Amino acid sequence: MLNNRLNYMILLFVVFGGFLIFGLSENIKGPAIPSMQSEFNLNESQLGILLALNSLGYLLACSFTSILAERIGIKWTGILAFASMILAGIFMYLSKGYPSLTASYFLLYVGNGILEIGLGIMAARIFTKNTGTMMNLSHFFYGLSSIGAPILGASMMGWHLFDGELGWRGMYLMILALSIVPIIPSLFGRFPEEHEQEGEATSFSGLFRDPIAWLIVAVLSFGVVSEMAIGSWLVYYLQHAYEWSLKRSSEMLSLFFLFFTLSRLFVGPITDKIGYTLSTMLFSAFSGACSLAAVFIGEMGAILFAIAGIGIAPIYPTVMALLAKRYKKGVGTAITFTVTLLGIASVIGNLLIGVIIDFVNELFKNELVGLQAGYLFIAAMALLCSVCCVFLYKNLRSSSIGML
């Protein structure tokens, strides 16, 4: 039998390693999307549909992962997530057209959804002290891999193997194959189960009637839609709005993730000190303001796209810390409820961005104006996140809840 310290280290390796793989799989799509668009001759609306269907796979996974974890245990839930990501890489490599590409991406996001909920439940059970700090540290590893993901992806696509370029297919296959790494320690670890503890009992019916639960959903949805949209659209925006090269655009996305990662590394103690809701309010407002300024200033202000990562980074882990503290009984149910509704918002958000770009482009017959409209929508999501935090803060104060 493993002693507690060794088991804890194994669980940390699985959680941190899981977020590393998650960051890679999520953020290599930035440099890959233009190549996919060129190969399959896709327009912006089709790209929006592709990303929206990906979010639908994520949503589907979120809806059943909590139940799956109860049935087969959190260990095998995580292993299943990693295995499905490996399969997605294989199917993506073999895809021959837009439908098969979409199906492969759908499977990838099913795996990502299972993984994210599973890691969230695991982290909430492990990190019972300094929760904001440890949640941000866990998600720091997501940002760490995300820093190098765009440059690594763009570089790997140009590698020459077997008398040909690796391309986006081979790049995805090799990156997703790394999911085998956290499977190995998962087989040996002893994973925590949910224990009875003080706090509110949590049920889906109770959450549906809880206005605070819905405000948390709104905060997380607006914040994460903005975060994910930057990862998906920034490279595309810089290439088409400013005619930047793929390499230069990918470097800016990597710079965004550098600020993103450093923020998660250092702001965790701040969230524990000043409160989860107040810190989310301030950071999301900062991110939205940076993105707005970047669009209006133009190419000279492009660095602000990257600086926005400082504000958007703490939102997800800080809200997870809030969930872990407020819903101590049934945190898996609370996370599933929140992230499932987040998935719905992601589907709508990704679809809207592509449609907005196309609509405004057609309306004004100007591609730049269309791209700016799409990115202004991304900035508005971060600002709406901050506004919702104001109402959440007031509700938590009136409820005399201590984790403001």
Order of alpha helices (4+ residues) and beta strands (2+ residues): alpha-alpha-alpha-alpha-alpha-beta-beta-alpha-alpha-alpha-alpha-alpha-alpha-alpha-alpha-alpha-alpha-alpha
